């Protein structure tokens, strides 16, 4: 009975973290759009360069908020500079794979299955959000020996 209560709590904690992860992701979209607009429209930069910069700023925004809010209790004493840099590196790697998956899924849903472009993009975003959360919770922001169930 005690184990069932612990598993229930761990799953509820993961659901709370996932909700926070989605809020952080939404803030990242706003940051991305704002920086893209400022660089491409106001500063007159090339759109591709502007997008690369806006995506990086959004990714750093998301990392920061996931670090201090979404997964903060799981970080515990792992707040050394080296630990934060390691998590940042892992976050970037996981998100880079996620971007590749998003492109693949968009192509699969849109080109191969003939689904509406925006519906296909949305479906890819949902699946990649699940990927990004799961991989970050499993490999990036975890507490060894006290791992909530996914």
Secondary structure, DSSP 4 states (H G I P E B T S, - for coil): -HHHHHHHHHHHHHHHHHHHHHHHHHHHHHHHHHHHHIIIIIS---HHHHHHHHHHHHHHHHHHHIIIIISHHHHTT--SHHHHHHHHHHHHHHHHHHHHHHHHHHHIIIIIT---HHHHHHHHHHHHHHHHHHHIIIIIS--TT-----
